[in-house]
Amino acid sequence: MESIRKKAYKVLVHQSLLDIKNCNDSADEIFHIAHTFHHLTEALVEDFKGYNEEEFWRRISFLEEKFGLIHYKSIFKDAVKRDI
């Protein structure tokens, strides 16, 4: 995986923690955000060996549909464009 994509995923992890922090007592939303991102944090530790990006983005689509969390894809794309 390209290093810029790895950096962009790190930005997403940070955003997910902010989203969890700002949830208004929605245990279901907190659970699904944490569930989506815990695999990503594991991949960061393992330098993305065997990481399934398609599955991650499928889970992101679920967060969009279920909770209206539509910002993750644009944050990722912006981070890749900026080459953080």
PDB file with SEQRES, HELIX, SHEET and CRYST1 records, atoms N, CA, C and O in Angstrom:
SEQRES   1 A   84  MET GLU SER ILE ARG LYS LYS ALA TYR LYS VAL LEU VAL          
SEQRES   2 A   84  HIS GLN SER LEU LEU ASP ILE LYS ASN CYS ASN ASP SER          
SEQRES   3 A   84  ALA ASP GLU ILE PHE HIS ILE ALA HIS THR PHE HIS HIS          
SEQRES   4 A   84  LEU THR GLU ALA LEU VAL GLU ASP PHE LYS GLY TYR ASN          
SEQRES   5 A   84  GLU GLU GLU PHE TRP ARG ARG ILE SER PHE LEU GLU GLU          
SEQRES   6 A   84  LYS PHE GLY LEU ILE HIS TYR LYS SER ILE PHE LYS ASP          
SEQRES   7 A   84  ALA VAL LYS ARG ASP ILE                                      
HELIX    1 AA1 SER A    3  ASN A   22  1                                  20    
HELIX    2 AA2 ALA A   27  VAL A   45  1                                  19    
HELIX    3 AA3 GLU A   53  PHE A   67  1                                  15    
HELIX    4 AA4 HIS A   71  ARG A   82  1                                  12    
CRYST1    1.000    1.000    1.000  90.00  90.00  90.00 P 1           1          
ATOM      1  N   MET A   1       0.840  -1.170   0.000  1.00  0.00           N  
ATOM      2  CA  MET A   1       0.000   0.000   0.000  1.00  0.00           C  
ATOM      3  C   MET A   1       0.893   1.243   0.000  1.00  0.00           C  
ATOM      4  O   MET A   1       1.926   1.277   0.668  1.00  0.00           O  
ATOM      5  N   GLU A   2       0.485   2.249  -0.748  1.00  0.00           N  
ATOM      6  CA  GLU A   2       1.237   3.494  -0.834  1.00  0.00           C  
ATOM      7  C   GLU A   2       1.274   4.196   0.522  1.00  0.00           C  
ATOM      8  O   GLU A   2       0.309   4.139   1.284  1.00  0.00           O  
ATOM      9  N   SER A   3       2.376   4.848   0.811  1.00  0.00           N  
ATOM     10  CA  SER A   3       2.507   5.516   2.110  1.00  0.00           C  
ATOM     11  C   SER A   3       1.492   6.636   2.282  1.00  0.00           C  
ATOM     12  O   SER A   3       1.057   6.892   3.405  1.00  0.00           O  
ATOM     13  N   ILE A   4       1.104   7.308   1.211  1.00  0.00           N  
ATOM     14  CA  ILE A   4       0.108   8.375   1.338  1.00  0.00           C  
ATOM     15  C   ILE A   4      -1.237   7.812   1.774  1.00  0.00           C  
ATOM     16  O   ILE A   4      -1.951   8.446   2.551  1.00  0.00           O  
ATOM     17  N   ARG A   5      -1.590   6.637   1.285  1.00  0.00           N  
ATOM     18  CA  ARG A   5      -2.850   6.012   1.705  1.00  0.00           C  
ATOM     19  C   ARG A   5      -2.767   5.616   3.174  1.00  0.00           C  
ATOM     20  O   ARG A   5      -3.745   5.754   3.909  1.00  0.00           O  
ATOM     21  N   LYS A   6      -1.614   5.129   3.603  1.00  0.00           N  
ATOM     22  CA  LYS A   6      -1.435   4.782   5.013  1.00  0.00           C  
ATOM     23  C   LYS A   6      -1.628   6.012   5.889  1.00  0.00           C  
ATOM     24  O   LYS A   6      -2.293   5.945   6.923  1.00  0.00           O  
ATOM     25  N   LYS A   7      -1.052   7.128   5.478  1.00  0.00           N  
ATOM     26  CA  LYS A   7      -1.207   8.366   6.240  1.00  0.00           C  
ATOM     27  C   LYS A   7      -2.664   8.813   6.263  1.00  0.00           C  
ATOM     28  O   LYS A   7      -3.154   9.276   7.293  1.00  0.00           O  
ATOM     29  N   ALA A   8      -3.351   8.680   5.146  1.00  0.00           N  
ATOM     30  CA  ALA A   8      -4.759   9.078   5.083  1.00  0.00           C  
ATOM     31  C   ALA A   8      -5.609   8.216   6.017  1.00  0.00           C  
ATOM     32  O   ALA A   8      -6.547   8.717   6.635  1.00  0.00           O  
ATOM     33  N   TYR A   9      -5.292   6.941   6.122  1.00  0.00           N  
ATOM     34  CA  TYR A   9      -6.016   6.080   7.061  1.00  0.00           C  
ATOM     35  C   TYR A   9      -5.775   6.525   8.504  1.00  0.00           C  
ATOM     36  O   TYR A   9      -6.682   6.439   9.332  1.00  0.00           O  
ATOM     37  N   LYS A  10      -4.584   6.992   8.812  1.00  0.00           N  
ATOM     38  CA  LYS A  10      -4.307   7.497  10.162  1.00  0.00           C  
ATOM     39  C   LYS A  10      -5.178   8.710  10.474  1.00  0.00           C  
ATOM     40  O   LYS A  10      -5.648   8.869  11.600  1.00  0.00           O  
ATOM     41  N   VAL A  11      -5.391   9.558   9.480  1.00  0.00           N  
ATOM     42  CA  VAL A  11      -6.280  10.706   9.656  1.00  0.00           C  
ATOM     43  C   VAL A  11      -7.690  10.219   9.984  1.00  0.00           C  
ATOM     44  O   VAL A  11      -8.363  10.798  10.838  1.00  0.00           O  
ATOM     45  N   LEU A  12      -8.135   9.168   9.318  1.00  0.00           N  
ATOM     46  CA  LEU A  12      -9.470   8.623   9.589  1.00  0.00           C  
ATOM     47  C   LEU A  12      -9.588   8.072  11.001  1.00  0.00           C  
ATOM     48  O   LEU A  12     -10.624   8.243  11.644  1.00  0.00           O  
ATOM     49  N   VAL A  13      -8.559   7.424  11.486  1.00  0.00           N  
ATOM     50  CA  VAL A  13      -8.592   6.912  12.861  1.00  0.00           C  
ATOM     51  C   VAL A  13      -8.784   8.070  13.831  1.00  0.00           C  
ATOM     52  O   VAL A  13      -9.595   7.987  14.754  1.00  0.00           O  
ATOM     53  N   HIS A  14      -8.047   9.133  13.622  1.00  0.00           N  
ATOM     54  CA  HIS A  14      -8.190  10.311  14.479  1.00  0.00           C  
ATOM     55  C   HIS A  14      -9.626  10.838  14.429  1.00  0.00           C  
ATOM     56  O   HIS A  14     -10.213  11.137  15.469  1.00  0.00           O  
ATOM     57  N   GLN A  15     -10.189  10.950  13.231  1.00  0.00           N  
ATOM     58  CA  GLN A  15     -11.559  11.448  13.096  1.00  0.00           C  
ATOM     59  C   GLN A  15     -12.554  10.521  13.779  1.00  0.00           C  
ATOM     60  O   GLN A  15     -13.509  10.990  14.398  1.00  0.00           O  
ATOM     61  N   SER A  16     -12.346   9.223  13.675  1.00  0.00           N  
ATOM     62  CA  SER A  16     -13.281   8.288  14.314  1.00  0.00           C  
ATOM     63  C   SER A  16     -13.290   8.467  15.824  1.00  0.00           C  
ATOM     64  O   SER A  16     -14.343   8.375  16.454  1.00  0.00           O  
ATOM     65  N   LEU A  17     -12.126   8.721  16.407  1.00  0.00           N  
ATOM     66  CA  LEU A  17     -12.068   8.945  17.854  1.00  0.00           C  
ATOM     67  C   LEU A  17     -12.787  10.236  18.229  1.00  0.00           C  
ATOM     68  O   LEU A  17     -13.449  10.297  19.265  1.00  0.00           O  
ATOM     69  N   LEU A  18     -12.664  11.257  17.406  1.00  0.00           N  
ATOM     70  CA  LEU A  18     -13.415  12.490  17.654  1.00  0.00           C  
ATOM     71  C   LEU A  18     -14.915  12.238  17.567  1.00  0.00           C  
ATOM     72  O   LEU A  18     -15.681  12.756  18.380  1.00  0.00           O  
ATOM     73  N   ASP A  19     -15.335  11.447  16.590  1.00  0.00           N  
ATOM     74  CA  ASP A  19     -16.758  11.143  16.441  1.00  0.00           C  
ATOM     75  C   ASP A  19     -17.292  10.371  17.637  1.00  0.00           C  
ATOM     76  O   ASP A  19     -18.394  10.645  18.112  1.00  0.00           O  
ATOM     77  N   ILE A  20     -16.522   9.412  18.125  1.00  0.00           N  
ATOM     78  CA  ILE A  20     -16.945   8.652  19.306  1.00  0.00           C  
ATOM     79  C   ILE A  20     -17.054   9.590  20.504  1.00  0.00           C  
ATOM     80  O   ILE A  20     -18.013   9.517  21.273  1.00  0.00           O  
ATOM     81  N   LYS A  21     -16.080  10.459  20.654  1.00  0.00           N  
ATOM     82  CA  LYS A  21     -16.082  11.409  21.769  1.00  0.00           C  
ATOM     83  C   LYS A  21     -17.317  12.307  21.730  1.00  0.00           C  
ATOM     84  O   LYS A  21     -17.855  12.673  22.775  1.00  0.00           O  
ATOM     85  N   ASN A  22     -17.763  12.658  20.529  1.00  0.00           N  
ATOM     86  CA  ASN A  22     -18.869  13.599  20.384  1.00  0.00           C  
ATOM     87  C   ASN A  22     -20.236  12.949  20.231  1.00  0.00           C  
ATOM     88  O   ASN A  22     -21.227  13.656  20.049  1.00  0.00           O  
ATOM     89  N   CYS A  23     -20.320  11.625  20.301  1.00  0.00           N  
ATOM     90  CA  CYS A  23     -21.620  10.950  20.232  1.00  0.00           C  
ATOM     91  C   CYS A  23     -22.447  11.331  21.457  1.00  0.00           C  
ATOM     92  O   CYS A  23     -21.938  11.395  22.576  1.00  0.00           O  
ATOM     93  N   ASN A  24     -23.702  11.576  21.226  1.00  0.00           N  
ATOM     94  CA  ASN A  24     -24.599  11.948  22.315  1.00  0.00           C  
ATOM     95  C   ASN A  24     -25.300  10.720  22.881  1.00  0.00           C  
ATOM     96  O   ASN A  24     -26.482  10.495  22.624  1.00  0.00           O  
ATOM     97  N   ASP A  25     -24.573   9.942  23.642  1.00  0.00           N  
ATOM     98  CA  ASP A  25     -25.121   8.766  24.319  1.00  0.00           C  
ATOM     99  C   ASP A  25     -25.782   7.763  23.378  1.00  0.00           C  
ATOM    100  O   ASP A  25     -26.742   7.096  23.766  1.00  0.00           O  
ATOM    101  N   SER A  26     -25.288   7.648  22.163  1.00  0.00           N  
ATOM    102  CA  SER A  26     -25.806   6.664  21.224  1.00  0.00           C  
ATOM    103  C   SER A  26     -24.886   5.446  21.237  1.00  0.00           C  
ATOM    104  O   SER A  26     -23.915   5.374  20.484  1.00  0.00           O  
ATOM    105  N   ALA A  27     -25.207   4.501  22.099  1.00  0.00           N  
ATOM    106  CA  ALA A  27     -24.353   3.315  22.244  1.00  0.00           C  
ATOM    107  C   ALA A  27     -24.240   2.545  20.929  1.00  0.00           C  
ATOM    108  O   ALA A  27     -23.180   2.002  20.621  1.00  0.00           O  
ATOM    109  N   ASP A  28     -25.311   2.493  20.162  1.00  0.00           N  
ATOM    110  CA  ASP A  28     -25.297   1.771  18.890  1.00  0.00           C  
ATOM    111  C   ASP A  28     -24.323   2.432  17.910  1.00  0.00           C  
ATOM    112  O   ASP A  28     -23.545   1.749  17.244  1.00  0.00           O  
ATOM    113  N   GLU A  29     -24.370   3.738  17.830  1.00  0.00           N  
ATOM    114  CA  GLU A  29     -23.461   4.461  16.936  1.00  0.00           C  
ATOM    115  C   GLU A  29     -22.009   4.302  17.385  1.00  0.00           C  
ATOM    116  O   GLU A  29     -21.126   4.054  16.565  1.00  0.00           O  
ATOM    117  N   ILE A  30     -21.768   4.443  18.680  1.00  0.00           N  
ATOM    118  CA  ILE A  30     -20.415   4.277  19.220  1.00  0.00           C  
ATOM    119  C   ILE A  30     -19.885   2.883  18.903  1.00  0.00           C  
ATOM    120  O   ILE A  30     -18.740   2.728  18.479  1.00  0.00           O  
ATOM    121  N   PHE A  31     -20.725   1.868  19.112  1.00  0.00           N  
ATOM    122  CA  PHE A  31     -20.310   0.490  18.833  1.00  0.00           C  
ATOM    123  C   PHE A  31     -19.891   0.327  17.374  1.00  0.00           C  
ATOM    124  O   PHE A  31     -18.836  -0.239  17.087  1.00  0.00           O  
ATOM    125  N   HIS A  32     -20.714   0.821  16.458  1.00  0.00           N  
ATOM    126  CA  HIS A  32     -20.434   0.602  15.037  1.00  0.00           C  
ATOM    127  C   HIS A  32     -19.218   1.391  14.552  1.00  0.00           C  
ATOM    128  O   HIS A  32     -18.477   0.910  13.695  1.00  0.00           O  
ATOM    129  N   ILE A  33     -19.004   2.581  15.082  1.00  0.00           N  
ATOM    130  CA  ILE A  33     -17.791   3.325  14.724  1.00  0.00           C  
ATOM    131  C   ILE A  33     -16.569   2.560  15.230  1.00  0.00           C  
ATOM    132  O   ILE A  33     -15.612   2.340  14.487  1.00  0.00           O  
ATOM    133  N   ALA A  34     -16.610   2.161  16.495  1.00  0.00           N  
ATOM    134  CA  ALA A  34     -15.477   1.426  17.080  1.00  0.00           C  
ATOM    135  C   ALA A  34     -15.225   0.118  16.336  1.00  0.00           C  
ATOM    136  O   ALA A  34     -14.076  -0.241  16.078  1.00  0.00           O  
ATOM    137  N   HIS A  35     -16.290  -0.590  15.994  1.00  0.00           N  
ATOM    138  CA  HIS A  35     -16.160  -1.864  15.282  1.00  0.00           C  
ATOM    139  C   HIS A  35     -15.513  -1.657  13.909  1.00  0.00           C  
ATOM    140  O   HIS A  35     -14.664  -2.445  13.493  1.00  0.00           O  
ATOM    141  N   THR A  36     -15.911  -0.618  13.225  1.00  0.00           N  
ATOM    142  CA  THR A  36     -15.355  -0.324  11.905  1.00  0.00           C  
ATOM    143  C   THR A  36     -13.869  -0.007  11.983  1.00  0.00           C  
ATOM    144  O   THR A  36     -13.087  -0.471  11.154  1.00  0.00           O  
ATOM    145  N   PHE A  37     -13.482   0.780  12.973  1.00  0.00           N  
ATOM    146  CA  PHE A  37     -12.110   1.276  13.023  1.00  0.00           C  
ATOM    147  C   PHE A  37     -11.141   0.392  13.796  1.00  0.00           C  
ATOM    148  O   PHE A  37      -9.930   0.574  13.678  1.00  0.00           O  
ATOM    149  N   HIS A  38     -11.631  -0.552  14.575  1.00  0.00           N  
ATOM    150  CA  HIS A  38     -10.663  -1.371  15.321  1.00  0.00           C  
ATOM    151  C   HIS A  38      -9.839  -2.247  14.377  1.00  0.00           C  
ATOM    152  O   HIS A  38      -8.672  -2.520  14.659  1.00  0.00           O  
ATOM    153  N   HIS A  39     -10.417  -2.686  13.273  1.00  0.00           N  
ATOM    154  CA  HIS A  39      -9.644  -3.452  12.286  1.00  0.00           C  
ATOM    155  C   HIS A  39      -8.590  -2.567  11.615  1.00  0.00           C  
ATOM    156  O   HIS A  39      -7.485  -3.019  11.312  1.00  0.00           O  
ATOM    157  N   LEU A  40      -8.947  -1.313  11.390  1.00  0.00           N  
ATOM    158  CA  LEU A  40      -7.999  -0.389  10.773  1.00  0.00           C  
ATOM    159  C   LEU A  40      -6.811  -0.130  11.689  1.00  0.00           C  
ATOM    160  O   LEU A  40      -5.672  -0.088  11.223  1.00  0.00           O  
ATOM    161  N   THR A  41      -7.053   0.042  12.969  1.00  0.00           N  
ATOM    162  CA  THR A  41      -5.933   0.282  13.887  1.00  0.00           C  
ATOM    163  C   THR A  41      -5.016  -0.936  13.961  1.00  0.00           C  
ATOM    164  O   THR A  41      -3.797  -0.799  14.069  1.00  0.00           O  
ATOM    165  N   GLU A  42      -5.604  -2.115  13.902  1.00  0.00           N  
ATOM    166  CA  GLU A  42      -4.788  -3.334  13.871  1.00  0.00           C  
ATOM    167  C   GLU A  42      -3.927  -3.361  12.603  1.00  0.00           C  
ATOM    168  O   GLU A  42      -2.756  -3.738  12.646  1.00  0.00           O  
ATOM    169  N   ALA A  43      -4.517  -2.960  11.483  1.00  0.00           N  
ATOM    170  CA  ALA A  43      -3.774  -2.921  10.222  1.00  0.00           C  
ATOM    171  C   ALA A  43      -2.623  -1.919  10.288  1.00  0.00           C  
ATOM    172  O   ALA A  43      -1.551  -2.170   9.738  1.00  0.00           O  
ATOM    173  N   LEU A  44      -2.837  -0.798  10.952  1.00  0.00           N  
ATOM    174  CA  LEU A  44      -1.763   0.186  11.108  1.00  0.00           C  
ATOM    175  C   LEU A  44      -0.581  -0.413  11.852  1.00  0.00           C  
ATOM    176  O   LEU A  44       0.572  -0.184  11.485  1.00  0.00           O  
ATOM    177  N   VAL A  45      -0.865  -1.175  12.889  1.00  0.00           N  
ATOM    178  CA  VAL A  45       0.196  -1.821  13.672  1.00  0.00           C  
ATOM    179  C   VAL A  45       0.948  -2.837  12.821  1.00  0.00           C  
ATOM    180  O   VAL A  45       2.166  -2.969  12.935  1.00  0.00           O  
ATOM    181  N   GLU A  46       0.224  -3.551  11.971  1.00  0.00           N  
ATOM    182  CA  GLU A  46       0.813  -4.600  11.129  1.00  0.00           C  
ATOM    183  C   GLU A  46       1.291  -4.075   9.772  1.00  0.00           C  
ATOM    184  O   GLU A  46       1.604  -4.867   8.882  1.00  0.00           O  
ATOM    185  N   ASP A  47       1.349  -2.768   9.606  1.00  0.00           N  
ATOM    186  CA  ASP A  47       1.761  -2.128   8.357  1.00  0.00           C  
ATOM    187  C   ASP A  47       0.907  -2.583   7.168  1.00  0.00           C  
ATOM    188  O   ASP A  47       1.404  -2.740   6.053  1.00  0.00           O  
ATOM    189  N   PHE A  48      -0.363  -2.788   7.427  1.00  0.00           N  
ATOM    190  CA  PHE A  48      -1.381  -3.105   6.424  1.00  0.00           C  
ATOM    191  C   PHE A  48      -1.180  -4.447   5.721  1.00  0.00           C  
ATOM    192  O   PHE A  48      -1.717  -4.654   4.632  1.00  0.00           O  
ATOM    193  N   LYS A  49      -0.430  -5.346   6.312  1.00  0.00           N  
ATOM    194  CA  LYS A  49      -0.251  -6.680   5.712  1.00  0.00           C  
ATOM    195  C   LYS A  49      -1.589  -7.419   5.738  1.00  0.00           C  
ATOM    196  O   LYS A  49      -2.172  -7.631   6.802  1.00  0.00           O  
ATOM    197  N   GLY A  50      -2.064  -7.808   4.556  1.00  0.00           N  
ATOM    198  CA  GLY A  50      -3.301  -8.558   4.441  1.00  0.00           C  
ATOM    199  C   GLY A  50      -4.561  -7.754   4.710  1.00  0.00           C  
ATOM    200  O   GLY A  50      -5.629  -8.335   4.899  1.00  0.00           O  
ATOM    201  N   TYR A  51      -4.460  -6.432   4.730  1.00  0.00           N  
ATOM    202  CA  TYR A  51      -5.617  -5.594   5.047  1.00  0.00           C  
ATOM    203  C   TYR A  51      -6.616  -5.598   3.903  1.00  0.00           C  
ATOM    204  O   TYR A  51      -6.231  -5.522   2.736  1.00  0.00           O  
ATOM    205  N   ASN A  52      -7.896  -5.688   4.236  1.00  0.00           N  
ATOM    206  CA  ASN A  52      -8.970  -5.728   3.254  1.00  0.00           C  
ATOM    207  C   ASN A  52      -9.627  -4.348   3.173  1.00  0.00           C  
ATOM    208  O   ASN A  52     -10.548  -4.046   3.932  1.00  0.00           O  
ATOM    209  N   GLU A  53      -9.151  -3.522   2.252  1.00  0.00           N  
ATOM    210  CA  GLU A  53      -9.705  -2.175   2.103  1.00  0.00           C  
ATOM    211  C   GLU A  53     -11.169  -2.206   1.685  1.00  0.00           C  
ATOM    212  O   GLU A  53     -11.958  -1.375   2.134  1.00  0.00           O  
ATOM    213  N   GLU A  54     -11.535  -3.146   0.837  1.00  0.00           N  
ATOM    214  CA  GLU A  54     -12.929  -3.226   0.385  1.00  0.00           C  
ATOM    215  C   GLU A  54     -13.879  -3.434   1.556  1.00  0.00           C  
ATOM    216  O   GLU A  54     -14.939  -2.812   1.616  1.00  0.00           O  
ATOM    217  N   GLU A  55     -13.508  -4.298   2.476  1.00  0.00           N  
ATOM    218  CA  GLU A  55     -14.342  -4.543   3.652  1.00  0.00           C  
ATOM    219  C   GLU A  55     -14.442  -3.282   4.505  1.00  0.00           C  
ATOM    220  O   GLU A  55     -15.522  -2.964   5.003  1.00  0.00           O  
ATOM    221  N   PHE A  56     -13.344  -2.565   4.682  1.00  0.00           N  
ATOM    222  CA  PHE A  56     -13.377  -1.317   5.448  1.00  0.00           C  
ATOM    223  C   PHE A  56     -14.358  -0.337   4.825  1.00  0.00           C  
ATOM    224  O   PHE A  56     -15.186   0.241   5.529  1.00  0.00           O  
ATOM    225  N   TRP A  57     -14.276  -0.143   3.515  1.00  0.00           N  
ATOM    226  CA  TRP A  57     -15.154   0.826   2.864  1.00  0.00           C  
ATOM    227  C   TRP A  57     -16.600   0.348   2.836  1.00  0.00           C  
ATOM    228  O   TRP A  57     -17.516   1.168   2.795  1.00  0.00           O  
ATOM    229  N   ARG A  58     -16.818  -0.947   2.859  1.00  0.00           N  
ATOM    230  CA  ARG A  58     -18.189  -1.462   2.992  1.00  0.00           C  
ATOM    231  C   ARG A  58     -18.746  -1.059   4.353  1.00  0.00           C  
ATOM    232  O   ARG A  58     -19.902  -0.651   4.460  1.00  0.00           O  
ATOM    233  N   ARG A  59     -17.927  -1.175   5.383  1.00  0.00           N  
ATOM    234  CA  ARG A  59     -18.360  -0.777   6.729  1.00  0.00           C  
ATOM    235  C   ARG A  59     -18.584   0.735   6.815  1.00  0.00           C  
ATOM    236  O   ARG A  59     -19.496   1.194   7.503  1.00  0.00           O  
ATOM    237  N   ILE A  60     -17.756   1.494   6.123  1.00  0.00           N  
ATOM    238  CA  ILE A  60     -17.954   2.947   6.082  1.00  0.00           C  
ATOM    239  C   ILE A  60     -19.295   3.268   5.420  1.00  0.00           C  
ATOM    240  O   ILE A  60     -20.014   4.153   5.883  1.00  0.00           O  
ATOM    241  N   SER A  61     -19.634   2.568   4.355  1.00  0.00           N  
ATOM    242  CA  SER A  61     -20.929   2.773   3.700  1.00  0.00           C  
ATOM    243  C   SER A  61     -22.076   2.486   4.660  1.00  0.00           C  
ATOM    244  O   SER A  61     -23.091   3.182   4.637  1.00  0.00           O  
ATOM    245  N   PHE A  62     -21.926   1.477   5.495  1.00  0.00           N  
ATOM    246  CA  PHE A  62     -22.935   1.180   6.513  1.00  0.00           C  
ATOM    247  C   PHE A  62     -23.086   2.359   7.475  1.00  0.00           C  
ATOM    248  O   PHE A  62     -24.207   2.749   7.801  1.00  0.00           O  
ATOM    249  N   LEU A  63     -21.963   2.932   7.932  1.00  0.00           N  
ATOM    250  CA  LEU A  63     -22.026   4.087   8.836  1.00  0.00           C  
ATOM    251  C   LEU A  63     -22.723   5.270   8.164  1.00  0.00           C  
ATOM    252  O   LEU A  63     -23.454   6.016   8.815  1.00  0.00           O  
ATOM    253  N   GLU A  64     -22.497   5.435   6.881  1.00  0.00           N  
ATOM    254  CA  GLU A  64     -23.166   6.512   6.138  1.00  0.00           C  
ATOM    255  C   GLU A  64     -24.676   6.303   6.128  1.00  0.00           C  
ATOM    256  O   GLU A  64     -25.445   7.220   6.414  1.00  0.00           O  
ATOM    257  N   GLU A  65     -25.084   5.090   5.796  1.00  0.00           N  
ATOM    258  CA  GLU A  65     -26.508   4.788   5.672  1.00  0.00           C  
ATOM    259  C   GLU A  65     -27.227   4.792   7.016  1.00  0.00           C  
ATOM    260  O   GLU A  65     -28.324   5.338   7.134  1.00  0.00           O  
ATOM    261  N   LYS A  66     -26.618   4.192   8.016  1.00  0.00           N  
ATOM    262  CA  LYS A  66     -27.282   4.017   9.318  1.00  0.00           C  
ATOM    263  C   LYS A  66     -27.242   5.278  10.180  1.00  0.00           C  
ATOM    264  O   LYS A  66     -28.212   5.583  10.874  1.00  0.00           O  
ATOM    265  N   PHE A  67     -26.121   6.019  10.143  1.00  0.00           N  
ATOM    266  CA  PHE A  67     -25.941   7.129  11.075  1.00  0.00           C  
ATOM    267  C   PHE A  67     -25.678   8.479  10.400  1.00  0.00           C  
ATOM    268  O   PHE A  67     -25.520   9.489  11.085  1.00  0.00           O  
ATOM    269  N   GLY A  68     -25.631   8.505   9.085  1.00  0.00           N  
ATOM    270  CA  GLY A  68     -25.386   9.763   8.385  1.00  0.00           C  
ATOM    271  C   GLY A  68     -23.952  10.256   8.492  1.00  0.00           C  
ATOM    272  O   GLY A  68     -23.687  11.441   8.291  1.00  0.00           O  
ATOM    273  N   LEU A  69     -23.028   9.362   8.804  1.00  0.00           N  
ATOM    274  CA  LEU A  69     -21.610   9.732   8.932  1.00  0.00           C  
ATOM    275  C   LEU A  69     -20.973   9.731   7.542  1.00  0.00           C  
ATOM    276  O   LEU A  69     -20.289   8.784   7.153  1.00  0.00           O  
ATOM    277  N   ILE A  70     -21.211  10.797   6.817  1.00  0.00           N  
ATOM    278  CA  ILE A  70     -20.821  10.844   5.402  1.00  0.00           C  
ATOM    279  C   ILE A  70     -19.447  11.465   5.164  1.00  0.00           C  
ATOM    280  O   ILE A  70     -19.018  11.581   4.016  1.00  0.00           O  
ATOM    281  N   HIS A  71     -18.764  11.859   6.207  1.00  0.00           N  
ATOM    282  CA  HIS A  71     -17.522  12.613   6.043  1.00  0.00           C  
ATOM    283  C   HIS A  71     -16.264  11.764   5.875  1.00  0.00           C  
ATOM    284  O   HIS A  71     -15.240  12.290   5.439  1.00  0.00           O  
ATOM    285  N   TYR A  72     -16.300  10.494   6.197  1.00  0.00           N  
ATOM    286  CA  TYR A  72     -15.070   9.694   6.165  1.00  0.00           C  
ATOM    287  C   TYR A  72     -14.454   9.591   4.770  1.00  0.00           C  
ATOM    288  O   TYR A  72     -13.238   9.711   4.621  1.00  0.00           O  
ATOM    289  N   LYS A  73     -15.270   9.371   3.763  1.00  0.00           N  
ATOM    290  CA  LYS A  73     -14.727   9.237   2.401  1.00  0.00           C  
ATOM    291  C   LYS A  73     -14.081  10.534   1.929  1.00  0.00           C  
ATOM    292  O   LYS A  73     -13.009  10.514   1.325  1.00  0.00           O  
ATOM    293  N   SER A  74     -14.730  11.656   2.202  1.00  0.00           N  
ATOM    294  CA  SER A  74     -14.160  12.930   1.754  1.00  0.00           C  
ATOM    295  C   SER A  74     -12.897  13.284   2.539  1.00  0.00           C  
ATOM    296  O   SER A  74     -11.959  13.844   1.972  1.00  0.00           O  
ATOM    297  N   ILE A  75     -12.862  12.970   3.823  1.00  0.00           N  
ATOM    298  CA  ILE A  75     -11.651  13.207   4.616  1.00  0.00           C  
ATOM    299  C   ILE A  75     -10.493  12.392   4.051  1.00  0.00           C  
ATOM    300  O   ILE A  75      -9.379  12.898   3.918  1.00  0.00           O  
ATOM    301  N   PHE A  76     -10.758  11.132   3.721  1.00  0.00           N  
ATOM    302  CA  PHE A  76      -9.720  10.266   3.163  1.00  0.00           C  
ATOM    303  C   PHE A  76      -9.220  10.816   1.824  1.00  0.00           C  
ATOM    304  O   PHE A  76      -8.014  10.923   1.604  1.00  0.00           O  
ATOM    305  N   LYS A  77     -10.150  11.162   0.939  1.00  0.00           N  
ATOM    306  CA  LYS A  77      -9.769  11.683  -0.379  1.00  0.00           C  
ATOM    307  C   LYS A  77      -8.974  12.977  -0.250  1.00  0.00           C  
ATOM    308  O   LYS A  77      -7.983  13.170  -0.953  1.00  0.00           O  
ATOM    309  N   ASP A  78      -9.403  13.860   0.643  1.00  0.00           N  
ATOM    310  CA  ASP A  78      -8.675  15.118   0.856  1.00  0.00           C  
ATOM    311  C   ASP A  78      -7.271  14.862   1.395  1.00  0.00           C  
ATOM    312  O   ASP A  78      -6.317  15.521   0.982  1.00  0.00           O  
ATOM    313  N   ALA A  79      -7.143  13.915   2.307  1.00  0.00           N  
ATOM    314  CA  ALA A  79      -5.828  13.594   2.877  1.00  0.00           C  
ATOM    315  C   ALA A  79      -4.894  13.033   1.808  1.00  0.00           C  
ATOM    316  O   ALA A  79      -3.704  13.348   1.797  1.00  0.00           O  
ATOM    317  N   VAL A  80      -5.421  12.214   0.922  1.00  0.00           N  
ATOM    318  CA  VAL A  80      -4.605  11.660  -0.167  1.00  0.00           C  
ATOM    319  C   VAL A  80      -4.180  12.777  -1.125  1.00  0.00           C  
ATOM    320  O   VAL A  80      -3.033  12.819  -1.569  1.00  0.00           O  
ATOM    321  N   LYS A  81      -5.109  13.678  -1.439  1.00  0.00           N  
ATOM    322  CA  LYS A  81      -4.792  14.790  -2.348  1.00  0.00           C  
ATOM    323  C   LYS A  81      -3.721  15.707  -1.771  1.00  0.00           C  
ATOM    324  O   LYS A  81      -2.827  16.157  -2.489  1.00  0.00           O  
ATOM    325  N   ARG A  82      -3.814  15.980  -0.478  1.00  0.00           N  
ATOM    326  CA  ARG A  82      -2.878  16.912   0.160  1.00  0.00           C  
ATOM    327  C   ARG A  82      -1.527  16.285   0.406  1.00  0.00           C  
ATOM    328  O   ARG A  82      -0.546  16.990   0.641  1.00  0.00           O  
ATOM    329  N   ASP A  83      -1.464  14.969   0.355  1.00  0.00           N  
ATOM    330  CA  ASP A  83      -0.218  14.243   0.649  1.00  0.00           C  
ATOM    331  C   ASP A  83       0.337  14.694   1.995  1.00  0.00           C  
ATOM    332  O   ASP A  83       1.449  15.214   2.090  1.00  0.00           O  
ATOM    333  N   ILE A  84      -0.465  14.481   3.026  1.00  0.00           N  
ATOM    334  CA  ILE A  84      -0.144  14.896   4.402  1.00  0.00           C  
ATOM    335  C   ILE A  84       1.250  14.462   4.789  1.00  0.00           C  
ATOM    336  O   ILE A  84       1.690  14.724   5.909  1.00  0.00           O  
TER     337      ILE A  84                                                      
END                                                                             
